[in-house]
C-alpha cells in the first residue's frame, strides 16, 4: 500500500456520509429489505436527494461496519445476517469536523483557548482547512457551546466550573427540568430507561472502594438527558440538552463523596419508578428534591414534606 493509500484509509469520514449511512439503514428497514438485498445506488440517491458519489461513500461505511458487503460486479448488498433491528456494532468514527470540535472544546475546558477565538486562529492552531473549521465551529454552536460574534470571531459559552456558576446551573435546572416532566406531552424513552436502570443497579452493586466517580457522572448525565429528550416542548428540550453538554466538559461537575453518590443514584432510580408508572407530577417533585440535595452536596435527605424518598431498597434487576 502506498503512502497515499494509507492516508486515504485512515482519513476520517465526512459528517454527511455518516448521516447518509444512517438514512440508508432506515430506508432498508422501511422498504422491508432482507438479508442479502441489493442496495441500488440510484434508488438511494433519488430517495435521499443526493448524488451517487456520497451514496458510495456511505455504503462503504456500512460495509466497514459489517452491515453491507461489496461485490465487484453487483455493487453493495445488505449482509447475510441483516435484520430490521441491526445497528452499528460500535459507534461510527467521528467525522473530521466532529473530531476537531472535540479538540477545540477540550482545549477550552483546559483554558488553552481564550473565551473568544477566530477562524484564522483555529486554522493555524490545528492545521485544519477553513471548510472543516467552519463546520466544527458550527457544530459547537448548534450544541450551545459557542456563539458567533461580528466578523470572524466566535465566543464560548460560560462553563459551569466555579462554585458560583455551578449554583446558577442548579437554579437553571430547577426551573426547567421539573417543568419538562409536568408539561403536556412528555414521553419517556422506555428502552433507554430500562438500559439506564440496569446500569444504575450495577453501579450500586459495586463496593465502596470500586465506585468510580466518572461512571457516576456518565450515568447522571444520561439520566438527566433522558428527561431532556422526553420534553414535548422543543425549546425546553434544546435548552436542557445544550446545558447538559456543558456539564459533560472537564471540571464542570461537582464531585460528591461515596455516600452522596450512592444516595443520588437511589434518587435517580426512585424518579425512574414514577416516570415508568406515569406518575409524572410525583417524579417532578422528587426531581426537585434531588436537584436541591445535589446542589447542597449533603448526604442526608431533605425534609421538605415530599413522599418517602426514592425507594431506598432497590429490588434486584430493577
Backbone torsions as a table, in degrees:
resi	resn	phi	psi	omega
1	UNK	NA	130.9	-179.8
2	UNK	-74.6	166.5	178.0
3	UNK	-60.1	-38.3	179.8
4	UNK	-64.4	-40.6	179.1
5	UNK	-64.9	-40.4	179.8
6	UNK	-63.5	-41.5	179.4
7	UNK	-63.2	-41.1	179.6
8	UNK	-66.1	-36.8	-177.2
9	UNK	-68.5	-29.9	-177.5
10	UNK	-97.5	-1.2	-178.6
11	UNK	-65.6	138.3	179.7
12	UNK	-73.2	144.4	178.8
13	UNK	-71.1	162.5	175.5
14	UNK	-83.6	153.8	-178.5
15	UNK	-60.9	-38.3	-178.6
16	UNK	-66.4	-28.6	176.4
17	UNK	-71.9	-38.7	176.4
18	UNK	-62.5	-46.2	-179.4
19	UNK	-63.8	-40.1	-179.3
20	UNK	-67.0	-35.9	177.4
21	UNK	-59.9	-41.0	178.0
22	UNK	-66.5	-39.3	179.9
23	UNK	-66.0	-35.6	178.4
24	UNK	-64.3	-41.6	176.4
25	UNK	-60.7	-44.2	178.4
26	UNK	-61.9	-41.1	179.4
27	UNK	-63.0	-42.1	179.4
28	UNK	-62.5	-40.3	178.7
29	UNK	-67.2	-45.3	-177.9
30	UNK	-61.5	-35.1	-177.8
31	UNK	-91.1	2.0	176.6
32	UNK	70.3	27.8	178.9
33	UNK	-64.1	135.2	178.7
34	UNK	-102.4	-177.2	179.7
35	UNK	-55.5	134.2	178.3
36	UNK	80.1	1.8	-178.6
37	UNK	-64.7	141.8	178.5
38	UNK	-69.8	141.5	178.1
39	UNK	-111.6	87.6	-175.1
40	UNK	-69.6	125.4	-176.0
41	UNK	-60.1	-43.2	-175.6
42	UNK	-67.6	-39.6	177.7
43	UNK	-60.6	-46.1	-179.6
44	UNK	-63.9	-43.2	180.0
45	UNK	-60.4	-41.4	-179.6
46	UNK	-68.4	-46.1	-177.8
47	UNK	-65.5	-34.3	-176.6
48	UNK	-97.9	-0.3	176.7
49	UNK	57.9	47.3	177.3
50	UNK	-135.3	171.5	176.0
51	UNK	-82.4	172.6	-177.7
52	UNK	-75.1	-20.1	-179.1
53	UNK	-63.0	-52.5	176.8
54	UNK	-65.4	-27.6	177.3
55	UNK	-62.1	-44.2	179.3
56	UNK	-60.9	-42.0	179.7
57	UNK	-64.2	-39.7	179.8
58	UNK	-68.6	-40.0	178.2
59	UNK	-63.7	-36.6	177.0
60	UNK	-63.6	-38.6	176.7
61	UNK	-61.4	-41.1	178.3
62	UNK	-64.4	-38.2	177.6
63	UNK	-65.8	-39.9	177.9
64	UNK	-61.7	-29.2	179.8
65	UNK	-87.7	-2.2	179.8
66	UNK	81.4	10.7	-179.0
67	UNK	-93.6	-13.1	178.0
68	UNK	-143.2	162.2	176.7
69	UNK	-130.1	150.6	-179.7
70	UNK	-110.5	132.0	175.7
71	UNK	-117.7	131.8	-173.0
72	UNK	-54.8	-39.1	-175.0
73	UNK	-93.8	-24.2	-171.7
74	UNK	-110.9	-7.1	-178.0
75	UNK	84.8	-143.9	-174.6
76	UNK	-101.2	142.8	173.4
77	UNK	-131.1	156.5	172.4
78	UNK	-65.4	150.4	-179.8
79	UNK	-64.6	159.8	-177.4
80	UNK	-65.6	-21.5	-179.4
81	UNK	-106.9	18.6	-179.6
82	UNK	-66.6	137.9	173.7
83	UNK	-134.8	164.4	178.5
84	UNK	-56.5	-24.1	-179.8
85	UNK	-92.0	0.9	-179.5
86	UNK	-61.2	140.2	179.9
87	UNK	-144.2	174.7	179.1
88	UNK	-62.1	130.9	-177.9
89	UNK	-68.9	-19.9	176.6
90	UNK	-153.3	161.1	-178.9
91	UNK	-58.2	140.1	174.1
92	UNK	-60.6	149.0	179.9
93	UNK	-61.4	148.7	177.7
94	UNK	-60.0	139.6	172.2
95	UNK	-67.3	161.2	-177.7
96	UNK	-55.4	-46.2	-179.3
97	UNK	-69.9	-30.7	177.7
98	UNK	-67.4	-40.9	178.2
99	UNK	-63.8	-40.4	178.8
100	UNK	-65.4	-40.8	178.6
101	UNK	-58.8	-40.8	179.1
102	UNK	-65.3	-40.2	178.4
103	UNK	-63.9	-41.9	-179.0
104	UNK	-62.0	-47.0	-175.5
105	UNK	-72.4	-31.6	174.7
106	UNK	-64.3	-43.0	179.9
107	UNK	-67.4	-34.5	175.9
108	UNK	-67.3	-40.9	179.2
109	UNK	-61.3	-34.7	179.2
110	UNK	-87.1	6.1	179.0
111	UNK	62.7	27.0	173.6
112	UNK	-84.9	-10.7	175.4
113	UNK	-120.4	143.7	176.9
114	UNK	-72.0	171.2	-179.1
115	UNK	-64.1	-31.1	179.2
116	UNK	-115.7	132.7	178.9
117	UNK	-130.4	163.8	175.7
118	UNK	-121.7	161.2	179.1
119	UNK	-59.3	-43.6	-179.8
120	UNK	-60.8	-41.4	178.9
121	UNK	-61.7	-43.3	-179.2
122	UNK	-66.2	-41.0	178.7
123	UNK	-59.5	-44.8	-178.2
124	UNK	-70.7	-41.1	-175.2
125	UNK	-65.7	-41.1	-173.2
126	UNK	-107.3	1.0	179.3
127	UNK	61.0	38.2	-175.0
128	UNK	-108.5	155.9	177.3
129	UNK	-73.4	154.9	-178.4
130	UNK	-58.2	-42.6	-179.4
131	UNK	-59.5	-43.8	-179.5
132	UNK	-66.0	-41.8	179.7
133	UNK	-62.0	-45.6	-178.7
134	UNK	-63.1	-38.5	178.3
135	UNK	-68.9	-39.4	178.7
136	UNK	-64.3	-44.3	178.6
137	UNK	-65.3	-37.5	177.1
138	UNK	-64.0	-37.2	177.0
139	UNK	-62.8	-44.7	178.4
140	UNK	-64.9	-36.1	178.1
141	UNK	-66.0	-40.4	178.1
142	UNK	-63.0	-31.3	178.9
143	UNK	-83.8	1.3	179.0
144	UNK	77.7	14.8	-177.8
145	UNK	-94.7	-9.6	-173.3
146	UNK	-151.7	146.8	178.1
147	UNK	-129.7	138.1	179.9
148	UNK	-78.1	133.9	178.3
149	UNK	-108.3	173.2	178.6
150	UNK	-56.9	147.2	179.4
151	UNK	75.7	-136.8	-178.2
152	UNK	-101.6	14.3	-175.0
153	UNK	-91.8	150.1	175.4
154	UNK	-133.1	143.3	-176.4
155	UNK	-119.8	129.5	179.2
156	UNK	-74.2	147.6	172.5
157	UNK	-69.0	153.9	178.5
158	UNK	-67.8	134.1	-179.6
159	UNK	-89.7	137.0	176.3
160	UNK	-79.9	67.2	-174.8
161	UNK	-120.5	18.7	174.1
162	UNK	-130.3	159.1	179.7
163	UNK	-54.5	-39.8	-178.7
164	UNK	-67.6	-45.5	-178.1
165	UNK	-70.0	-31.8	177.2
166	UNK	-69.5	-35.4	175.3
167	UNK	-63.7	-42.4	176.9
168	UNK	-62.7	-36.5	179.5
169	UNK	-62.3	-44.1	179.3
170	UNK	-65.4	-40.1	178.6
171	UNK	-62.9	-41.0	178.7
172	UNK	-61.2	-45.8	-178.7
173	UNK	-69.6	-33.9	176.3
174	UNK	-62.5	-32.2	178.0
175	UNK	-73.3	-39.5	-169.5
176	UNK	-98.7	-41.3	-171.3
177	UNK	-65.5	-49.2	176.9
178	UNK	-61.2	-35.7	178.2
179	UNK	-64.2	-33.4	177.8
180	UNK	-62.1	-32.7	-179.5
181	UNK	-76.9	-37.7	-172.7
182	UNK	-91.9	-15.8	177.3
183	UNK	-68.2	145.4	-178.4
184	UNK	-57.2	140.2	172.3
185	UNK	98.5	0.7	179.7
186	UNK	-59.6	135.4	179.3
187	UNK	-130.4	124.3	179.1
188	UNK	-86.4	130.7	172.9
189	UNK	-77.4	102.1	-172.2
190	UNK	-66.6	-34.9	179.1
191	UNK	-66.8	-45.3	178.1
192	UNK	-63.6	-39.9	-178.9
193	UNK	-63.0	-44.5	-179.8
194	UNK	-64.2	-43.3	178.8
195	UNK	-64.5	-39.9	179.7
196	UNK	-65.8	-40.6	178.4
197	UNK	-59.5	-46.4	179.8
198	UNK	-59.8	-42.1	-179.3
199	UNK	-66.8	-37.4	-179.3
200	UNK	-71.9	-37.9	176.3
201	UNK	-63.4	-41.1	177.7
202	UNK	-63.0	-38.7	177.9
203	UNK	-60.8	-45.2	-177.9
204	UNK	-68.3	-22.7	-179.9
205	UNK	-75.4	-13.3	-179.7
206	UNK	-73.6	144.5	173.7
207	UNK	-67.4	160.4	-175.4
208	UNK	-54.9	-39.9	-175.1
209	UNK	-74.4	-4.7	178.7
210	UNK	-115.4	5.1	177.3
211	UNK	-70.8	123.8	-176.8
212	UNK	-100.9	114.6	178.1
213	UNK	-56.6	-30.7	179.3
214	UNK	-68.8	-37.4	176.3
215	UNK	-65.7	-39.5	176.8
216	UNK	-61.0	-44.3	-178.5
217	UNK	-60.4	-41.1	179.0
218	UNK	-63.8	-44.8	-179.3
219	UNK	-68.3	-38.6	178.2
220	UNK	-62.0	-45.1	178.6
221	UNK	-62.6	-44.6	180.0
222	UNK	-61.1	-38.5	179.8
223	UNK	-63.3	-47.7	-177.3
224	UNK	-73.4	-29.0	173.4
225	UNK	-67.4	-33.0	176.4
226	UNK	-58.3	-41.6	178.2
227	UNK	-68.3	-44.6	-178.9
228	UNK	-60.2	-43.9	-177.2
229	UNK	-69.1	-23.0	-179.2
230	UNK	-83.1	-10.8	-177.4
231	UNK	-64.3	134.1	179.7
232	UNK	-76.8	-31.5	179.5
233	UNK	-79.3	115.7	-173.2
234	UNK	-66.8	-27.8	178.9
235	UNK	-70.2	-40.0	176.0
236	UNK	-64.6	-45.4	-179.5
237	UNK	-60.2	-47.1	-178.3
238	UNK	-64.7	-39.0	179.8
239	UNK	-64.2	-44.6	-179.6
240	UNK	-68.2	-42.0	179.0
241	UNK	-60.4	-43.9	179.2
242	UNK	-63.5	-40.6	-178.3
243	UNK	-67.7	-38.8	-179.8
244	UNK	-70.6	-26.4	173.2
245	UNK	-65.1	-36.6	174.8
246	UNK	-63.9	-39.6	-178.4
247	UNK	-67.2	-20.5	179.9
248	UNK	-78.1	-13.1	-175.6
249	UNK	-73.9	151.9	-179.8
250	UNK	-55.8	135.3	176.2
251	UNK	80.2	2.7	-174.4
252	UNK	-93.3	-1.0	-174.8
253	UNK	-125.6	137.3	176.4
254	UNK	-71.6	136.6	177.2
255	UNK	-93.3	134.5	178.3
256	UNK	-106.2	167.5	175.5
257	UNK	-79.6	175.8	-174.7
258	UNK	-60.9	-40.3	-179.5
259	UNK	-60.3	-45.1	-178.6
260	UNK	-69.2	-37.0	178.3
261	UNK	-60.8	-44.4	178.9
262	UNK	-65.1	-43.7	-178.6
263	UNK	-64.2	-42.7	179.7
264	UNK	-61.8	-39.1	178.9
265	UNK	-66.0	-38.6	175.3
266	UNK	-62.3	-39.5	178.7
267	UNK	-62.7	-42.1	176.4
268	UNK	-56.6	-46.5	-177.9
269	UNK	-64.9	-38.8	177.8
270	UNK	-63.6	-40.4	177.7
271	UNK	-65.8	-41.3	177.3
272	UNK	-59.9	-39.2	177.6
273	UNK	-52.6	-47.1	-176.2
274	UNK	-75.7	-33.4	175.5
275	UNK	-63.2	-44.8	-177.0
276	UNK	-69.3	-26.1	178.0
277	UNK	-91.9	2.6	176.9
278	UNK	81.3	10.0	179.4
279	UNK	-89.6	72.3	-170.7
280	UNK	-70.3	-35.1	179.8
281	UNK	-65.2	-42.1	177.5
282	UNK	-65.7	-42.3	178.2
283	UNK	-59.1	-39.8	179.0
284	UNK	-65.2	-41.1	177.6
285	UNK	-61.5	-45.2	-179.9
286	UNK	-67.1	-33.3	177.6
287	UNK	-64.5	-39.7	177.3
288	UNK	-60.9	-45.1	179.3
289	UNK	-63.2	-42.1	179.4
290	UNK	-59.3	-45.0	-178.9
291	UNK	-68.0	-37.4	177.6
292	UNK	-65.9	-40.6	177.6
293	UNK	-64.3	-42.8	179.3
294	UNK	-64.7	-36.4	178.1
295	UNK	-64.6	-41.7	-177.5
296	UNK	-79.9	-20.3	-178.9
297	UNK	59.5	30.4	176.1
298	UNK	-96.5	137.7	-178.2
299	UNK	-78.6	-7.6	179.9
300	UNK	-92.8	161.1	-178.6
301	UNK	-77.6	147.3	177.2
302	UNK	-84.3	129.5	-179.6
303	UNK	-93.0	88.8	-176.6
304	UNK	-121.0	23.3	178.4
305	UNK	73.0	16.7	178.0
306	UNK	-78.3	166.6	175.7
307	UNK	-60.2	164.8	177.5
308	UNK	-49.0	132.2	-165.3
309	UNK	-73.8	116.7	150.2
310	UNK	60.6	21.9	173.3
311	UNK	52.9	71.2	-170.8
312	UNK	-66.4	-21.8	174.9
313	UNK	-98.4	107.4	-175.3
314	UNK	-94.8	119.8	179.8
315	UNK	-63.1	147.3	178.6
316	UNK	-59.1	138.0	176.2
317	UNK	79.4	2.0	177.3
318	UNK	-88.4	NA	NA
